[in-house]
Amino acid sequence: MLDLASFVEALRSARDPNGEASYLLTTCAYGQDSLQAEEPWIRVQAAHDITSAPLDIDTLILPNSSVSDLQDQDLECSAFLGRRGKSIRRIVALGNGVLLAAAAGMTRGQTVAADSAVEERLATLCSQTIVDPNYDLHKSGKFWSARGPAVGLSLALALIEEDLGHEAAMDVSQRFTDRFPDLRPRFANGGTHLVHGDRRSPVERIQEWVIANPSADLTVSRLASMVAMSERTLSRAFKQRTGQTVGDFVLSVRLAYAREMLRSGERKIKDVARLAGLGSQTNMRQLFVSRYGRPPSEFRKIEVEPAIDDERATPLGVALSARI
């Protein structure tokens, strides 16, 4: 509850242009027993059990927890998210609260802000979650995340700005900085513009995922499910946006990744084939001869990459979208 204090207080302080309170807050949990926080002197009881949670939830906040492994009650909460998630306009996760959403499959194909400990757990709960290491806050579609509870106030201000406008967010910020001068440097100069919004198209998100995970299952059906599109729609959009089919792009990325590993000379060719998602050593050899006119073994002998007149060959540093 201490982690949520500034976050909730900021929302309670928000006012619309008429000076009226803008948010109606309530709490729900698995069961309605008294919940003990990490601090032994504070307890809280939720207003609702998840089975009787309001039907018109606009924004659902998943708080940080001291628990690193999901317990039975956490899995029940994830099941609740799975049932209700589509009808909720916005889902906000603080710290490891993102694990509940991941267990429900809600972070699949989404980018989130998370620290290293949470990132490791995300890899086991929902491997198709992309972690942005450069931001404390991130917005990806309807999903907002904060690296930890320490940036909860920043996240609250960003939510207020989206809902009520910049002036309303700065008004709340001013109230906090008047009471807590140490916060002033952070919010005094438009500090509510802190959320890294995920404005990438589904095609760009797919491209980024393929480049970061060449050995993963990159079938069109799997990639389409990540961005909630049909295979046909994704294939058409991808071709229009990049000039390539999904399969051609995946193959280009995998071959480029294999070439990089071959040039480093640190792995056996059969291991390169596996790590690049090219299957067996024999299959990789056939693909290299077909694409480059030479077997993989010859790339170990080249210290500087030769010029290859092949527009399909995609370097690892490829721009995410070939056509605008």
C-alpha positions as CSV (number, residue, x, y, z in Angstrom):
1,M,0.0,0.0,0.0
2,L,2.9,2.4,0.6
3,D,4.0,1.8,-3.0
4,L,0.5,2.8,-4.2
5,A,0.1,5.8,-1.9
6,S,1.5,8.6,-4.1
7,F,-0.1,6.9,-7.2
8,V,-3.6,6.8,-5.7
9,E,-3.3,10.2,-4.1
10,A,-2.4,11.8,-7.4
11,L,-5.5,10.3,-9.0
12,R,-7.7,11.4,-6.1
13,S,-6.3,14.9,-6.5
14,A,-7.1,15.2,-10.2
15,R,-9.9,17.6,-11.2
16,D,-11.7,18.2,-14.4
17,P,-12.2,21.7,-15.9
18,N,-15.2,22.2,-13.6
19,G,-13.2,21.4,-10.5
20,E,-14.9,18.0,-10.0
21,A,-13.1,14.9,-9.0
22,S,-12.3,12.9,-12.1
23,Y,-11.7,9.3,-10.9
24,L,-13.8,7.0,-8.8
25,L,-11.5,4.6,-7.1
26,T,-12.1,1.1,-5.6
27,T,-10.2,-2.0,-4.8
28,C,-10.6,-5.7,-5.5
29,A,-8.6,-8.8,-4.6
30,Y,-8.9,-12.6,-4.5
31,G,-11.0,-13.0,-1.4
32,Q,-11.8,-10.2,1.0
33,D,-9.6,-11.2,3.9
34,S,-7.4,-8.5,5.4
35,L,-4.3,-8.2,3.4
36,Q,-1.0,-7.6,5.2
37,A,1.5,-5.5,3.4
38,E,5.3,-6.0,3.7
39,E,5.2,-3.6,6.6
40,P,3.7,-5.4,9.6
41,W,1.9,-2.2,10.9
42,I,-0.4,-1.7,8.0
43,R,-3.3,-3.9,6.7
44,V,-5.9,-3.2,4.0
45,Q,-9.1,-4.9,3.0
46,A,-10.3,-4.8,-0.6
47,A,-13.8,-3.4,-1.3
48,H,-14.6,-6.2,-3.7
49,D,-13.7,-9.8,-4.3
50,I,-12.7,-10.4,-7.9
51,T,-15.9,-12.4,-8.4
52,S,-17.9,-9.4,-7.6
53,A,-15.7,-6.7,-9.2
54,P,-17.6,-3.9,-10.9
55,L,-18.5,-4.6,-14.5
56,D,-17.6,-1.1,-15.8
57,I,-13.9,-1.0,-15.0
58,D,-12.2,1.6,-17.1
59,T,-8.6,1.4,-15.8
60,L,-7.2,-1.6,-13.8
61,I,-4.1,-1.1,-11.7
62,L,-1.9,-4.1,-10.9
63,P,0.2,-3.1,-7.9
64,N,3.8,-4.1,-7.1
65,S,4.3,-7.0,-4.7
66,S,7.1,-8.4,-2.6
67,V,6.3,-11.9,-3.9
68,S,8.4,-13.0,-6.8
69,D,6.8,-16.3,-7.5
70,L,3.1,-16.4,-8.4
71,Q,0.9,-18.0,-5.8
72,D,-2.5,-19.7,-6.2
73,Q,-4.3,-16.4,-5.5
74,D,-2.2,-14.6,-8.1
75,L,-3.1,-17.2,-10.7
76,E,-6.8,-16.6,-9.8
77,C,-6.2,-12.9,-10.5
78,S,-4.5,-13.7,-13.8
79,A,-7.5,-15.8,-14.7
80,F,-9.7,-12.8,-13.9
81,L,-7.6,-10.7,-16.2
82,G,-8.0,-13.3,-18.9
83,R,-11.8,-13.1,-18.6
84,R,-12.2,-9.4,-18.2
85,G,-9.2,-7.9,-20.0
86,K,-10.8,-7.3,-23.3
87,S,-13.6,-5.1,-21.8
88,I,-11.2,-3.0,-19.8
89,R,-9.9,0.2,-21.6
90,R,-6.6,0.5,-19.9
91,I,-4.4,-1.8,-17.8
92,V,-1.6,-0.4,-15.6
93,A,1.2,-2.4,-14.0
94,L,3.6,-1.2,-11.3
95,G,6.8,-3.2,-10.9
96,N,6.2,-6.9,-10.8
97,G,2.5,-6.4,-11.2
98,V,3.2,-7.0,-14.9
99,L,3.7,-10.7,-14.0
100,L,0.0,-11.0,-13.4
101,A,-0.7,-9.7,-16.9
102,A,2.0,-11.9,-18.4
103,A,0.5,-15.0,-16.8
104,A,-2.8,-14.1,-18.5
105,G,-1.1,-13.7,-21.8
106,M,-1.8,-10.0,-22.0
107,T,1.7,-8.9,-22.6
108,R,2.2,-11.1,-25.7
109,G,3.7,-8.9,-28.4
110,Q,3.7,-5.9,-26.1
111,T,6.6,-3.8,-25.0
112,V,6.9,-3.2,-21.2
113,A,9.2,-1.4,-18.7
114,A,10.6,-3.9,-16.2
115,D,13.8,-4.3,-14.1
116,S,16.1,-7.3,-14.6
117,A,14.5,-9.5,-12.0
118,V,11.0,-9.0,-13.5
119,E,12.4,-9.5,-17.0
120,E,13.7,-13.0,-16.1
121,R,10.3,-14.0,-14.8
122,L,8.6,-12.6,-17.9
123,A,10.7,-14.8,-20.1
124,T,9.2,-17.9,-18.4
125,L,5.6,-16.6,-18.1
126,C,5.2,-15.0,-21.6
127,S,8.3,-15.3,-23.8
128,Q,6.8,-13.0,-26.4
129,T,7.0,-10.0,-24.1
130,I,9.5,-7.3,-25.2
131,V,11.2,-5.4,-22.4
132,D,12.4,-1.9,-23.2
133,P,15.6,-1.3,-21.2
134,N,15.7,2.4,-21.8
135,Y,12.6,3.7,-20.1
136,D,11.1,3.6,-16.6
137,L,7.6,4.0,-18.1
138,H,6.1,2.5,-21.2
139,K,2.8,2.6,-23.0
140,S,2.1,-0.2,-25.5
141,G,-1.5,-0.1,-26.8
142,K,-3.8,-0.3,-23.8
143,F,-1.1,-1.6,-21.6
144,W,1.0,0.8,-19.4
145,S,3.9,-0.3,-17.2
146,A,6.3,1.2,-14.8
147,R,9.7,-0.3,-14.0
148,G,9.0,-0.1,-10.3
149,P,6.8,1.6,-7.7
150,A,9.2,4.5,-7.3
151,V,8.0,5.9,-10.5
152,G,4.3,5.5,-9.6
153,L,3.7,9.2,-9.3
154,S,5.2,9.8,-12.7
155,L,2.9,7.2,-14.2
156,A,-0.2,8.6,-12.5
157,L,0.6,12.1,-13.9
158,A,1.0,10.6,-17.4
159,L,-2.4,8.9,-17.0
160,I,-4.0,12.2,-15.9
161,E,-2.4,14.0,-18.8
162,E,-3.9,11.5,-21.3
163,D,-7.4,11.7,-19.7
164,L,-7.7,15.4,-18.7
165,G,-4.9,17.2,-20.5
166,H,-1.5,18.7,-19.6
167,E,-2.8,21.5,-17.4
168,A,-4.7,19.1,-15.1
169,A,-1.6,16.9,-14.8
170,M,0.6,19.9,-14.0
171,D,-1.9,21.1,-11.4
172,V,-1.5,17.8,-9.6
173,S,2.2,17.9,-10.0
174,Q,2.3,21.3,-8.5
175,R,0.4,20.1,-5.4
176,F,2.9,17.4,-4.8
177,T,6.0,19.5,-5.4
178,D,4.6,22.1,-3.0
179,R,4.4,19.4,-0.3
180,F,7.5,17.5,-1.3
181,P,10.2,19.9,-2.6
182,D,12.5,17.1,-3.4
183,L,10.2,16.1,-6.3
184,R,10.3,19.6,-7.9
185,P,13.3,19.0,-10.2
186,R,11.6,16.0,-11.7
187,F,8.3,17.5,-12.5
188,A,8.9,21.3,-12.7
189,N,9.5,21.4,-16.4
190,G,6.8,19.4,-18.0
191,G,7.9,16.2,-16.3
192,T,4.6,14.4,-17.1
193,H,5.8,13.6,-20.6
194,L,7.6,10.5,-19.4
195,V,5.8,7.6,-20.9
196,H,7.4,6.1,-24.0
197,G,4.4,5.4,-26.1
198,D,4.5,2.4,-28.4
199,R,3.4,4.0,-31.6
200,R,4.9,1.3,-33.8
201,S,2.6,-0.4,-36.3
202,P,2.0,-4.1,-36.0
203,V,4.4,-4.7,-38.9
204,E,7.2,-2.8,-37.1
205,R,6.6,-4.7,-33.9
206,I,6.8,-8.0,-35.8
207,Q,10.1,-6.9,-37.5
208,E,11.6,-6.0,-34.1
209,W,10.6,-9.3,-32.6
210,V,12.0,-11.3,-35.5
211,I,15.3,-9.4,-35.4
212,A,15.6,-9.9,-31.6
213,N,14.5,-13.6,-31.7
214,P,15.7,-15.3,-34.9
215,S,15.6,-18.8,-33.5
216,A,12.0,-18.5,-32.2
217,D,8.9,-19.9,-33.8
218,L,8.4,-17.3,-36.5
219,T,5.6,-18.8,-38.5
220,V,3.0,-16.4,-39.9
221,S,0.3,-17.9,-37.7
222,R,2.4,-17.4,-34.5
223,L,3.4,-13.8,-35.5
224,A,-0.1,-12.9,-36.4
225,S,-1.4,-14.0,-33.0
226,M,1.2,-11.7,-31.3
227,V,-0.4,-8.6,-32.9
228,A,-4.0,-9.9,-32.8
229,M,-4.3,-10.0,-36.6
230,S,-5.4,-12.8,-39.0
231,E,-2.6,-14.4,-41.0
232,R,-4.1,-13.0,-44.3
233,T,-4.3,-9.5,-42.9
234,L,-0.7,-9.6,-41.5
235,S,0.7,-11.0,-44.8
236,R,-1.0,-8.3,-46.8
237,A,0.0,-5.5,-44.5
238,F,3.6,-6.7,-44.3
239,K,4.0,-6.9,-48.0
240,Q,2.5,-3.5,-48.5
241,R,4.7,-1.9,-45.8
242,T,8.1,-3.6,-46.6
243,G,7.9,-5.0,-50.1
244,Q,8.7,-8.5,-48.7
245,T,6.7,-11.4,-47.6
246,V,6.9,-12.3,-43.9
247,G,8.8,-15.5,-44.8
248,D,11.3,-13.7,-46.9
249,F,12.0,-11.2,-44.1
250,V,12.4,-14.0,-41.5
251,L,14.8,-15.9,-43.8
252,S,16.8,-12.7,-44.5
253,V,17.2,-11.9,-40.8
254,R,18.1,-15.5,-40.0
255,L,20.8,-15.7,-42.7
256,A,22.2,-12.3,-41.7
257,Y,22.4,-13.5,-38.0
258,A,24.1,-16.7,-39.1
259,R,26.7,-14.7,-41.2
260,E,27.5,-12.6,-38.2
261,M,28.1,-15.7,-36.0
262,L,30.2,-17.3,-38.7
263,R,32.4,-14.3,-39.1
264,S,33.0,-14.2,-35.3
265,G,34.3,-17.8,-35.6
266,E,33.3,-18.7,-32.1
267,R,30.7,-21.4,-32.8
268,K,30.5,-24.6,-34.7
269,I,28.5,-24.4,-38.0
270,K,25.8,-26.8,-36.6
271,D,25.4,-24.6,-33.6
272,V,25.1,-21.5,-35.8
273,A,22.4,-23.2,-37.8
274,R,20.4,-24.0,-34.7
275,L,20.8,-20.6,-33.0
276,A,19.9,-18.8,-36.2
277,G,16.7,-20.8,-36.6
278,L,17.9,-22.4,-39.8
279,G,17.5,-26.0,-38.7
280,S,20.2,-28.4,-39.6
281,Q,23.7,-27.8,-40.9
282,T,22.7,-29.3,-44.2
283,N,19.6,-27.0,-44.5
284,M,21.7,-24.0,-43.7
285,R,24.3,-24.9,-46.3
286,Q,21.6,-25.2,-49.0
287,L,20.2,-21.8,-48.1
288,F,23.6,-20.2,-48.1
289,V,24.5,-21.6,-51.6
290,S,21.1,-20.6,-52.9
291,R,21.3,-17.0,-51.5
292,Y,25.0,-16.2,-51.6
293,G,26.4,-18.7,-54.0
294,R,28.9,-20.1,-51.4
295,P,28.7,-22.5,-48.4
296,P,28.8,-21.3,-44.8
297,S,32.3,-22.5,-44.3
298,E,33.7,-19.9,-46.7
299,F,32.3,-17.1,-44.6
300,R,34.7,-18.0,-41.8
301,K,37.6,-17.1,-44.2
302,I,36.3,-13.6,-44.9
303,E,37.4,-11.0,-42.4
304,V,35.5,-8.2,-44.1
305,E,32.1,-8.8,-45.4
306,P,32.1,-8.8,-49.2
307,A,29.6,-6.7,-51.2
308,I,26.6,-8.9,-52.0
309,D,24.3,-7.6,-54.7
310,D,21.2,-8.9,-53.1
311,E,18.5,-6.6,-52.0
312,R,16.9,-9.4,-49.9
313,A,20.0,-9.7,-47.6
314,T,19.0,-7.9,-44.4
315,P,21.7,-6.7,-42.0
316,L,21.1,-6.9,-38.3
317,G,20.9,-3.2,-38.1
318,V,18.0,-3.0,-40.6
319,A,15.5,-0.2,-40.2
320,L,12.3,-1.6,-38.9
321,S,10.3,-0.5,-41.9
322,A,11.6,-0.5,-45.4
323,R,8.9,1.7,-46.8
324,I,6.9,4.5,-45.3
